[in-house]
Amino acid sequence: MIPENSFLLHGAEIATGEGVRTGSVAVCGEKISGVWYPDQEGNIEYDGASIPFGNLPSEFRKKHPEAEISDIGGKLLMAGGIDAHVHFREPGMTAKADMSTESLAAVCGGVTSCIDMPNTNPPAVTEERIREKLALAEGRTFANYGFHIGATNANLQEIVRMTATCPEDFGGIKVFMGSSTGNMLVDEDSVLEGIFRVEGKRILVHCEDEHIIRDNLEKAGELYGQEIPFRAHEEIRSRKACIKSSAKALEMAIKYGTALHLLHVSTSEEIEMVRAAKNINSRITAETSINYLWFSDSDYERLGSRIKCNPSVKTAADRDALREALKNGLIDTVGTDHAPHLESEKDRPYMSAPSGIPSVQQSLPVLLTVASQEDIPLSRIAAVFSEKAAEMFGIRDRGFIKEGYYADIVIADPEAVYTVRKDDLKYKCGWCPYEGVQMKGKIDTVFVNGYKSVREDGTIQNPPSGKKLFFK
């Protein structure tokens, strides 16, 4: 049984999409019970009276003698992250990862809610499969949980029915317009058009052109034989493959007015395409991954299969363009596309080494480091980390630092520097490509549903406190 705790988090730098302000947050049970920001005279309204902000702890103690009062000392306080793009591998691939281990890694990365992708085994392409995954998650996840349904060439009517009858039980509709782990490719134009006409749910697309990839792979085989180097991944899963497929998705979204979410944008060209498309259809949104904000093609020689993912990591110029798009607001959300594989699998040659990177534990640290490097306002980080995803998927009472919302909160020191160590990783697969990287921005405390899941000393508190997400 999780205890009904009360907290006052006093004197934090609270980052929201509107800006960064000094303030305090009270938590009672599962929810935020109050948020205070001092006015120009340094006063707040509390219990019907104007008091100096500095007096809040003592006044709060009078009404809540049992409360734990923490002086945050100017550290950063944000809504916990909502990662709408993770692959927790359950059911069917639990040797690599499972909902318990990966949700723990997520919380340690400041992510308090995760929406899992459908390419599990069996794939989540029916209401029955979604409910099976919900049952698997109950009582086992450290982060809040939800699931996307997957589109296939054969389940359009099931998706339409579920959108009408149980929209609260799934996040969005995932469409693979290029094959990836799980082989859920949708390549029939009539089916794609039907999916893009669906109202009431956001369509999430993985865009890579399958024909271009196959041609590139054949050419690589002719050039390299059986010894294809990992640096060729960028040439095989090429920028042209991304651009052609993304152009098709954006054109269809414009034609049908679709609420389209373009996933893991990896090229500068796609950024400009999104910019133009948004001017025609304001319901179009774009995601990039922390991996594309961090790595570039120069890292293939050092990391090889460790950064083999789909779409591929592109050039330093693409990385710079993505960082600028994050800064200027063109990127709406940043996910991780967390996709674990065993090291023994990753150690195989190019053709048999699977694509995917475990990364959710590095989510907020990467964002804070990139923000420091590029002078990106923390208000932008708050928006892409939680707020925009909550709005886009209609997640009930989460994603914001507001009274009455669930107390999913992360406290971090944005100036603290640390090095990612293998021993600190919570991933079941036990590795990640960020090992040895120095980050600026260390997570201090994480609350999930008002429960202090990650404590200041780094200890993890059991039992898991994650709950089902409800979608509008």
BABADO-495025 format. One record per residue (C-alpha): residue number from 1; residue in one letter; z, x, y. Coordinates in Angstrom, 3 decimals. Example, Ala and Ser with C-alpha at 12.3 -4.5 7.8 and 13.67 -1.06 7.14 Angstrom:
REM residues 2
    i  aa        zz        xx        yy
    1   A     7.800    12.300    -4.500
    2   S     7.140    13.670    -1.060
***
This chain:
REM residues 472
    i  aa        zz        xx        yy
    1   M     0.000     0.000     0.000
    2   I    -1.060     1.458     3.346
    3   P     1.800     1.269     5.893
    4   E     1.528    -0.669     9.171
    5   N     1.731     2.264    11.586
    6   S     1.976     2.221    15.367
    7   F     0.719     5.081    17.540
    8   L     0.284     5.951    21.183
    9   L    -2.324     8.651    21.712
   10   H    -1.530     9.751    25.252
   11   G    -3.432    11.907    27.701
   12   A    -6.716    12.321    25.836
   13   E   -10.171    12.908    27.242
   14   I   -11.745     9.702    25.959
   15   A   -15.506     9.948    25.442
   16   T   -17.558     6.754    25.326
   17   G   -21.179     6.054    26.056
   18   E   -20.163     5.268    29.636
   19   G   -18.560     8.639    30.326
   20   V   -15.495    10.793    29.735
   21   R   -12.164     9.787    31.293
   22   T    -8.527    10.730    30.856
   23   G    -6.685     7.916    29.159
   24   S    -4.468     6.694    26.362
   25   V    -5.009     4.547    23.293
   26   A    -2.456     2.483    21.389
   27   V    -2.878     1.612    17.725
   28   C    -0.950    -1.146    15.977
   29   G    -1.699    -1.728    12.316
   30   E    -5.440    -1.571    11.720
   31   K    -6.626    -2.070    15.271
   32   I    -6.580    -0.674    18.773
   33   S    -3.974    -2.638    20.690
   34   G    -4.498    -1.121    24.135
   35   V    -6.598     1.327    26.156
   36   W    -5.487     2.629    29.556
   37   Y    -7.236     4.719    32.193
   38   P    -5.373     5.739    35.364
   39   D    -6.836     4.615    38.668
   40   Q    -7.408     6.883    41.667
   41   E    -3.700     6.761    42.490
   42   G    -2.780     7.717    38.932
   43   N    -1.470     4.278    37.986
   44   I    -2.173     1.867    35.140
   45   E    -1.444    -1.786    34.463
   46   Y     1.068    -2.081    31.633
   47   D     2.944    -5.188    30.534
   48   G     2.084    -6.966    33.775
   49   A     3.194    -4.194    36.120
   50   S     1.645    -1.177    37.807
   51   I     3.224     2.059    36.566
   52   P     2.382     5.760    36.863
   53   F     0.183     6.866    33.990
   54   G     2.697     9.582    33.114
   55   N     5.360     6.920    32.490
   56   L     3.344     5.189    29.790
   57   P     4.985     6.957    26.814
   58   S     8.518     6.012    27.870
   59   E     7.562     2.420    28.719
   60   F     5.632     2.098    25.489
   61   R     8.641     3.396    23.551
   62   K    10.821     0.621    24.996
   63   K     8.588    -2.042    23.486
   64   H     7.658    -0.108    20.358
   65   P    10.634     2.021    19.319
   66   E     9.094     2.677    15.906
   67   A     5.834     4.053    17.313
   68   E     4.672     7.640    16.889
   69   I     3.810     8.972    20.337
   70   S     1.442    11.916    20.513
   71   D     0.614    13.920    23.612
   72   I    -3.052    14.671    23.041
   73   G    -3.004    17.338    25.710
   74   G    -6.497    16.758    27.017
   75   K    -8.226    16.979    23.644
   76   L   -11.313    14.870    23.003
   77   L   -10.868    11.357    21.605
   78   M   -13.853     9.345    20.379
   79   A   -14.676     6.442    18.134
   80   G   -15.101     7.685    14.576
   81   G   -18.684     8.355    13.610
   82   I   -20.955     5.812    11.949
   83   D   -23.438     7.634     9.732
   84   A   -26.102     5.116     8.781
   85   H   -27.979     7.607     6.603
   86   V   -26.115     9.068     3.628
   87   H   -26.842     9.482    -0.076
   88   F   -23.550     9.404    -1.970
   89   R   -25.364     9.433    -5.365
   90   E   -23.361     6.634    -6.971
   91   P   -24.281     5.067    -9.313
   92   G   -26.337     7.243   -11.598
   93   M   -25.977    10.752   -10.184
   94   T   -22.224    11.255   -10.001
   95   A   -22.360    14.826   -11.304
   96   K   -23.654    15.701    -7.825
   97   A   -21.437    13.427    -5.723
   98   D   -19.630    10.125    -5.691
   99   M   -18.324     7.649    -3.153
  100   S   -14.804     9.053    -3.202
  101   T   -15.603    12.748    -2.783
  102   E   -18.347    12.323    -0.203
  103   S   -16.438     9.778     1.881
  104   L   -13.580    12.280     2.030
  105   A   -16.019    14.926     3.283
  106   A   -17.304    12.409     5.824
  107   V   -13.850    11.709     7.244
  108   C   -13.197    15.448     7.493
  109   G   -16.397    15.582     9.570
  110   G   -15.188    12.857    11.928
  111   V   -17.321    10.164    10.285
  112   T   -15.265     7.044     9.576
  113   S   -18.035     4.672     8.431
  114   C   -21.028     5.360     6.195
  115   I   -24.032     3.260     5.193
  116   D   -25.434     4.496     1.911
  117   M   -29.137     4.595     1.095
  118   P   -30.570     2.629    -1.859
  119   N   -32.252     5.386    -3.922
  120   T   -29.500     5.580    -6.512
  121   N   -29.918     5.006   -10.250
  122   P   -30.497     2.130   -10.629
  123   P   -31.840     1.647    -7.096
  124   A   -30.192    -0.919    -4.816
  125   V   -33.143    -3.271    -4.437
  126   T   -31.517    -6.617    -5.307
  127   E   -28.426    -8.561    -4.281
  128   E   -26.925    -7.852    -7.702
  129   R   -27.268    -4.080    -7.189
  130   I   -25.773    -4.259    -3.684
  131   R   -22.775    -6.155    -5.038
  132   E   -22.365    -3.605    -7.834
  133   K   -22.187    -0.825    -5.250
  134   L   -19.708    -2.796    -3.148
  135   A   -17.508    -3.183    -6.216
  136   L   -17.749     0.533    -6.982
  137   A   -16.640     1.417    -3.453
  138   E   -13.667    -0.930    -3.176
  139   G   -10.379     0.966    -2.979
  140   R   -12.017     4.379    -3.527
  141   T   -13.520     5.415    -0.204
  142   F   -11.835     7.331     2.595
  143   A   -14.466     6.084     5.061
  144   N   -15.572     2.500     5.611
  145   Y   -18.611     1.649     3.516
  146   G   -21.809    -0.361     3.601
  147   F   -25.217    -0.239     1.951
  148   H   -28.867    -0.602     2.864
  149   I   -31.202    -2.464     0.550
  150   G   -34.346    -0.668    -0.587
  151   A   -37.847    -2.049    -0.298
  152   T   -40.311    -1.766    -3.180
  153   N   -43.819    -3.024    -3.773
  154   A   -42.273    -5.979    -5.643
  155   N   -39.066    -7.202    -3.942
  156   L   -40.164    -8.612    -0.572
  157   Q   -39.066   -12.171    -1.453
  158   E   -35.641   -10.920    -2.524
  159   I   -35.237    -9.165     0.836
  160   V   -36.289   -12.285     2.750
  161   R   -33.845   -14.412     0.756
  162   M   -30.926   -12.000     1.254
  163   T   -31.617   -11.717     4.975
  164   A   -31.216   -15.484     5.192
  165   T   -28.291   -15.978     2.791
  166   C   -26.040   -12.879     2.904
  167   P   -26.907   -10.727     5.947
  168   E   -23.280    -9.620     6.338
  169   D   -23.421    -7.730     3.020
  170   F   -26.066    -5.115     3.812
  171   G   -27.058    -2.997     6.771
  172   G   -30.828    -2.616     6.954
  173   I   -33.990    -2.476     4.889
  174   K   -34.987     1.042     3.823
  175   V   -38.691     1.720     3.391
  176   F   -39.989     4.971     1.930
  177   M   -43.483     5.451     3.373
  178   G   -43.384     8.858     1.670
  179   S   -41.856     9.594    -1.727
  180   S   -38.504    11.348    -1.899
  181   T   -35.536    11.494    -4.260
  182   G   -35.627     8.288    -6.317
  183   N   -39.391     7.689    -6.035
  184   M   -39.193     4.369    -4.148
  185   L   -42.538     4.748    -2.398
  186   V   -43.933     1.586    -0.777
  187   D   -47.686     2.097    -0.510
  188   E   -49.206    -1.401    -0.538
  189   D   -50.277    -2.363     2.969
  190   S   -49.787    -6.097     2.395
  191   V   -46.181    -5.466     1.325
  192   L   -45.542    -3.193     4.310
  193   E   -46.865    -5.852     6.664
  194   G   -44.577    -8.433     5.080
  195   I   -41.556    -6.154     5.443
  196   F   -42.388    -5.407     9.078
  197   R   -42.454    -9.170     9.756
  198   V   -38.893    -9.673     8.468
  199   E   -36.558   -10.875    11.232
  200   G   -32.797   -10.446    11.372
  201   K   -32.547    -6.955     9.911
  202   R   -33.572    -3.524    11.122
  203   I   -36.312    -1.774     9.144
  204   L   -35.543     1.898     8.444
  205   V   -38.498     4.063     7.551
  206   H   -38.924     7.450     5.909
  207   C   -42.329     8.509     7.217
  208   E   -44.452    11.083     5.420
  209   D   -48.057    10.582     4.348
  210   E   -48.274    10.928     0.589
  211   H   -51.951    11.911     0.424
  212   I   -51.523    14.758     2.908
  213   I   -48.504    16.078     0.989
  214   R   -50.377    16.008    -2.326
  215   D   -53.344    17.856    -0.802
  216   N   -51.037    20.452     0.746
  217   L   -49.219    20.943    -2.539
  218   E   -52.496    21.496    -4.382
  219   K   -53.536    24.094    -1.797
  220   A   -50.164    25.835    -2.083
  221   G   -50.570    25.991    -5.846
  222   E   -53.986    27.589    -5.461
  223   L   -52.594    30.115    -2.991
  224   Y   -49.278    30.999    -4.633
  225   G   -49.642    29.915    -8.245
  226   Q   -46.259    29.190    -9.849
  227   E   -44.381    31.271    -7.236
  228   I   -44.507    28.954    -4.226
  229   P   -42.080    30.363    -1.634
  230   F   -39.611    28.028     0.003
  231   R   -41.017    28.908     3.418
  232   A   -44.127    26.972     2.326
  233   H   -42.120    23.739     2.295
  234   E   -42.893    23.235     5.981
  235   E   -46.612    23.585     5.206
  236   I   -46.477    21.196     2.221
  237   R   -44.286    18.466     3.773
  238   S   -46.192    19.162     6.974
  239   R   -45.898    17.942    10.540
  240   K   -49.295    16.227    10.084
  241   A   -47.854    14.218     7.174
  242   C   -44.953    13.097     9.380
  243   I   -47.101    12.316    12.404
  244   K   -49.695    10.261    10.522
  245   S   -47.084     8.153     8.711
  246   S   -44.890     7.684    11.792
  247   A   -47.935     6.619    13.808
  248   K   -48.668     3.942    11.211
  249   A   -45.075     2.684    11.253
  250   L   -44.939     2.596    15.052
  251   E   -48.286     0.804    15.275
  252   M   -47.084    -1.856    12.835
  253   A   -43.798    -2.228    14.717
  254   I   -45.713    -2.745    17.942
  255   K   -48.041    -5.265    16.261
  256   Y   -45.232    -7.359    14.760
  257   G   -42.422    -6.707    17.266
  258   T   -40.344    -5.144    14.490
  259   A   -36.809    -3.828    14.977
  260   L   -37.845    -0.438    13.604
  261   H   -35.598     2.596    13.124
  262   L   -37.651     5.758    12.640
  263   L   -35.533     8.012    10.450
  264   H   -35.009    11.789    10.557
  265   V   -37.544    12.579    13.269
  266   S   -38.428    16.253    12.849
  267   T   -41.358    17.022    15.191
  268   S   -41.962    17.138    18.918
  269   E   -45.055    14.960    18.490
  270   E   -43.017    12.147    16.946
  271   I   -40.662    12.268    19.914
  272   E   -43.537    11.638    22.301
  273   M   -44.883     8.880    20.049
  274   V   -41.473     7.179    20.079
  275   R   -41.300     7.526    23.853
  276   A   -44.619     5.710    24.247
  277   A   -43.848     3.081    21.594
  278   K   -40.506     2.154    23.156
  279   N   -42.324     1.231    26.351
  280   I   -44.174    -1.454    24.394
  281   N   -41.507    -2.536    21.894
  282   S   -37.942    -2.011    23.116
  283   R   -36.597    -2.780    19.620
  284   I   -37.869     0.565    18.320
  285   T   -35.169     3.198    17.818
  286   A   -35.166     6.757    16.523
  287   E   -32.825     8.935    14.477
  288   T   -32.742    12.639    13.911
  289   S   -30.512    14.618    11.576
  290   I   -28.018    17.326    12.447
  291   N   -30.069    19.562    10.155
  292   Y   -33.126    19.353    12.430
  293   L   -30.923    19.989    15.449
  294   W   -29.565    23.154    13.828
  295   F   -32.070    24.829    11.493
  296   S   -35.651    25.997    12.051
  297   D   -38.441    27.509     9.963
  298   S   -37.017    30.994    10.556
  299   D   -34.095    30.031     8.276
  300   Y   -36.234    29.598     5.134
  301   E   -36.247    33.325     4.394
  302   R   -32.447    33.453     4.461
  303   L   -31.546    30.079     2.978
  304   G   -34.548    29.119     0.855
  305   S   -33.858    25.996    -1.199
  306   R   -30.585    25.425     0.666
  307   I   -32.552    23.893     3.539
  308   K   -35.261    22.275     1.439
  309   C   -35.182    18.650     2.535
  310   N   -37.632    15.827     3.208
  311   P   -39.045    15.784     5.844
  312   S   -39.039    19.548     6.082
  313   V   -37.231    21.598     8.709
  314   K   -39.855    22.492    11.303
  315   T   -40.169    25.101    14.081
  316   A   -37.720    26.309    16.705
  317   A   -39.870    24.522    19.306
  318   D   -39.387    21.255    17.412
  319   R   -35.653    21.879    17.252
  320   D   -35.560    22.465    21.006
  321   A   -37.533    19.281    21.638
  322   L   -35.134    17.283    19.468
  323   R   -32.148    18.678    21.337
  324   E   -33.763    17.681    24.624
  325   A   -34.471    14.190    23.245
  326   L   -30.810    13.925    22.252
  327   K   -29.809    14.925    25.772
  328   N   -32.145    12.558    27.591
  329   G   -31.408     9.505    25.451
  330   L   -34.659     9.171    23.533
  331   I   -32.821     9.795    20.242
  332   D   -30.657     6.746    19.526
  333   T   -28.625     7.912    16.539
  334   V   -27.876    11.133    14.712
  335   G   -27.308    10.843    10.982
  336   T   -26.856    13.565     8.441
  337   D   -29.175    12.419     5.638
  338   H   -26.339    13.816     3.511
  339   A   -27.999    14.420     0.141
  340   P   -26.051    16.611    -2.317
  341   H   -27.455    18.476    -5.293
  342   L   -25.754    20.941    -7.609
  343   E   -26.151    24.625    -6.825
  344   S   -27.638    25.099   -10.298
  345   E   -30.379    22.638    -9.356
  346   K   -30.993    24.291    -6.004
  347   D   -31.297    27.689    -7.708
  348   R   -34.479    26.624    -9.472
  349   P   -38.005    27.646    -8.352
  350   Y   -39.654    25.704    -5.548
  351   M   -41.376    23.037    -7.638
  352   S   -38.236    22.047    -9.553
  353   A   -35.574    22.608    -6.876
  354   P   -34.708    19.158    -5.472
  355   S   -34.832    18.324    -1.764
  356   G   -31.618    17.430     0.036
  357   I   -28.760    18.969     1.998
  358   P   -25.012    18.195     1.859
  359   S   -24.009    17.980     5.508
  360   V   -21.787    15.010     6.426
  361   Q   -18.653    17.180     6.788
  362   Q   -20.445    19.158     9.507
  363   S   -21.536    16.068    11.460
  364   L   -19.360    16.104    14.575
  365   P   -18.858    19.907    14.656
  366   V   -22.639    20.428    14.784
  367   L   -23.000    17.824    17.526
  368   L   -20.192    19.329    19.605
  369   T   -21.609    22.830    19.147
  370   V   -25.109    21.731    20.141
  371   A   -23.670    19.820    23.103
  372   S   -21.923    22.994    24.267
  373   Q   -25.055    25.106    23.816
  374   E   -27.381    22.662    25.591
  375   D   -25.003    21.183    28.188
  376   I   -25.334    17.724    26.668
  377   P   -22.804    15.239    28.106
  378   L   -20.148    14.119    25.654
  379   S   -21.025    10.551    26.619
  380   R   -24.341    11.078    24.840
  381   I   -22.539    12.394    21.760
  382   A   -20.291     9.317    21.720
  383   A   -23.329     7.052    21.958
  384   V   -25.342     8.621    19.139
  385   F   -22.314     9.299    16.938
  386   S   -20.998     5.747    16.734
  387   E   -21.778     3.241    19.451
  388   K   -25.534     2.818    19.064
  389   A   -25.348     2.465    15.264
  390   A   -22.664    -0.204    15.622
  391   E   -24.926    -2.136    17.993
  392   M   -28.128    -1.678    15.993
  393   F   -26.697    -2.835    12.666
  394   G   -24.339    -5.428    14.126
  395   I   -21.256    -3.807    12.616
  396   R   -18.345    -6.085    13.312
  397   D   -15.533    -4.710    15.536
  398   R   -16.266    -1.021    15.017
  399   G   -17.827     1.914    16.820
  400   F   -16.091     1.632    20.198
  401   I   -12.782     2.568    21.797
  402   K   -11.882    -0.967    22.821
  403   E    -8.867    -3.212    22.421
  404   G    -9.221    -5.403    19.343
  405   Y   -11.574    -3.026    17.569
  406   Y   -10.606    -1.279    14.345
  407   A    -8.800     1.975    14.986
  408   D   -11.462     4.329    13.650
  409   I   -10.729     7.316    15.865
  410   V   -11.376    11.045    15.832
  411   I    -9.479    13.603    17.919
  412   A   -11.066    17.030    18.284
  413   D   -10.697    20.210    20.279
  414   P   -14.197    20.790    21.703
  415   E   -13.326    24.368    22.708
  416   A   -11.874    25.533    19.385
  417   V   -14.114    27.971    17.519
  418   Y   -14.033    28.251    13.737
  419   T   -16.216    29.370    10.850
  420   V   -17.402    27.037     8.091
  421   R   -15.872    28.290     4.832
  422   K   -16.869    27.338     1.319
  423   D   -13.213    26.849     0.360
  424   D   -12.838    24.138     3.011
  425   L   -15.738    22.018     1.826
  426   K   -14.891    18.657     0.262
  427   Y   -18.305    18.077    -1.304
  428   K   -18.345    17.544    -5.049
  429   C   -21.323    19.923    -5.249
  430   G   -19.183    22.619    -3.593
  431   W   -21.689    24.139    -1.161
  432   C   -23.608    23.576     2.060
  433   P   -26.110    25.597     4.128
  434   Y   -23.677    25.878     7.046
  435   E   -21.352    28.264     5.203
  436   G   -20.500    31.234     7.413
  437   V   -21.719    29.484    10.574
  438   Q   -19.459    29.591    13.614
  439   M   -18.914    26.161    15.175
  440   K   -17.417    25.172    18.507
  441   G   -15.518    21.941    18.143
  442   K   -12.768    21.532    15.559
  443   I   -11.551    18.187    14.277
  444   D    -7.831    17.673    14.653
  445   T    -6.937    14.134    13.533
  446   V    -8.898    11.217    12.108
  447   F    -7.792     7.588    11.904
  448   V    -9.495     5.083     9.603
  449   N    -8.417     1.465    10.092
  450   G    -5.333     2.672    11.964
  451   Y    -4.312     4.971     9.135
  452   K    -4.026     8.676     9.842
  453   S    -6.358     9.938     7.130
  454   V    -6.745    13.519     8.365
  455   R    -3.638    14.989     9.970
  456   E    -3.211    17.712    12.552
  457   D    -2.322    20.284     9.887
  458   G    -5.492    19.509     7.928
  459   T    -3.787    17.584     5.152
  460   I    -5.443    14.477     3.717
  461   Q    -3.381    11.363     3.288
  462   N    -3.800     9.063     0.296
  463   P    -4.524     6.333    -0.636
  464   P    -8.052     5.974     0.768
  465   S    -8.150     3.453     3.628
  466   G   -11.881     2.697     3.857
  467   K   -12.950    -0.945     4.029
  468   K   -16.185    -2.856     3.624
  469   L   -18.359    -3.022     6.715
  470   F   -19.531    -6.455     7.783
  471   F   -22.935    -6.766     9.430
  472   K   -24.209    -9.502    11.711
***
